[in-house]
Amino acid sequence: MAVTHEEVRQAKAIAPFKFNLKPMIMGLIVLIMIFGGARWYQQWAAWDYGLDATDPMFDKYWMRVFWGEIIVEVTLFFSFVGYLWMTRDKHLNNLKPREELRRLMLWVSMLVVYAFAFYFAGSFYAEQDATWHQTVVRDTSFTPSHIFLFYMSMPVFIILGFSLFFYAITRLPFFARKISIGLVLVVCGPFMLLPTVGYNEWGHAFWLMEEYFTVPLHWGFVFFGWTIIALSGVLIQVMKYMVELLPKVINEKGELTS
Amino acid sequence: MKLTTNEATLLSAVTTPNSDAARISRGLDMFVVAILFFAIIAAFHIHIMLTVGDWDFWVDWKDRMYWVTATPMLLIFIPAALSYPFMMKFGLPIAGTLCALCLVIGEWISRIVGFHLWTYFPYSMIWPAIVLPGLMLMDLVLLLSRNLFITSIFGGSAVAFAFAPANWPILAPYHEPVVHMGQLVNVADMIGYSFTRTATPEYLRFIERGTLRTFGGESTLISTGFSGFVCMILFFVWWKIGEWLTNLGTIPNVVKKHVGLGDDDDEK
């Protein structure tokens, strides 16, 4: 097949596709610093200042951290979600496939950050909560374990989850045309862990529940943790959509056409 | 099966070596692998720790009451649910093995950083149960049979039947008898007495019930049989739950007009 000068010129004008990995890498580094720093702080301050909630030192070294977390998290939540909504793309009907592909890849890369944050809440800080409370009996809802599990790790993935949801419905036509139920579950299911914390603490006010970590009072966390299985459905939706989207920007030789 | 035009174009594009399409496709794969790795660790680990975790945390609990019976039953939930998308959407019968690996990674990080470095328990007391053989067998049955019912019966029950034998070699030395203050106990109990957990039942009161305490006895076999039977049913049920969660679909977006989309954009 003959190739014209015009075709060669157009081919040269098409910029190669680059994955924008910077937000994902930055996100992972920030999370490692936050969660690693928190774990270091636990090691330093939990045994010395975290055993008695009536101790003035507990107020100084732990409750200040707690209130600081709450203020920062509420601010970040409304800042991220508000920013994503206020700066939304108001012309998604005219979005070029190439730009849509770029945004979709960025969004999927940020799902890695969301999953990483969920790992710290669901695995790392959650299980060490067992060893702390089965060893050091809790005296209030605020302990060196809870202050980083319930009031830091969980809000962090909730902030990320809602931000990703709002990014999807304001910048990605595939998720904006119709709301993916799987995506709602992936964001709202883990979010429901936070109300479960309230129910959990109410129960712990009555009974010494750490006797078993597997008490039914804790099963609300399990139930809402299951919703993350819907992530497989979201990823399959994305992959199916890629079957429609990719042929709009590539030819059968695999070269970019726009 | 006949491919659509889009599918044929895409297949040709992504199978062209070093093409842009192949690079984009591989990049997406890498993201998906990373997402699944962290998400499965979190989901499977929180599920296990809050349903059968106590028996998994401590060596002196690993022969008590529910360990042999309940752990395989709870182990099968998430792997069975994920078997559906992995097998039916990607042709990969690897969900059981992947879940087991993710769980053991999450558990070991927690045992080292939390249980050992923070609360100073020795590794001999806090090693997690070995779950890989049973879940690998489950995958193997799915690979060979490619059939839900056969995998439920033979793969589901394999999770239970492999559990006690897989853990026996590492657990047996802890069951050597020791006389402590005139009482016959085992090595695992001695370790438990030495490293106090002030909130756990054995510290608060006497909790022994039944005969399953003798892990090597016939009660283990009978309990495993019961667990295997329940696992058969649970594999089927959770496969169906996985199918449901994978195919949830969509609902109308009532705010789409704020991003420039109208009703006629639905089918684009």
Interface residues (C-beta under 8 A of the other chain):
Chain A: P16 F17 F19 R39 Q42 Q43 A46 R88 D89 K90 H91 L92 N93 N94 L101 M105 V108 S109 L111 V112 Y114 A115 F116 F118 Y119 A121 G122 S123 F124 A126 E127 Q128 A130 T131 W132 H133 Q134 T135 V136 V137 I169 T170 P173 A176 R177 K178 I179 S180 I181 G182 V184 L185 L208 E210 E211 Y212 F213 T214 H218 W219 F221 V222 G225 W226 T227 I228 I229 A230 L231 S232 G233 L235 I236 V238 M239 M242 V243 E244 L246 P247 I250 N251 E252 K253 G254 E255 L256
Chain B: T5 N6 E7 A8 T9 L10 S12 A13 V14 T16 S19 D20 A21 A22 R23 I24 S25 G27 L28 F31 V32 A34 I35 L36 F37 F38 A39 I41 A42 A43 H45 I46 H47 M49 L50 T51 V52 G53 D54 F57 F77 I78 A81 L82 P85 F86 K89 G106 E107 I109 S110 V113 G114 F115 L117 W118 T119 F121 T196 R197 T198 A199 T200 P201 L204 I241 G242 L245 T246 N247 L248 G249 T250 I251 P252 N253 V255 K256 H258 V259 G260 L261 G262 D265 D266 K268
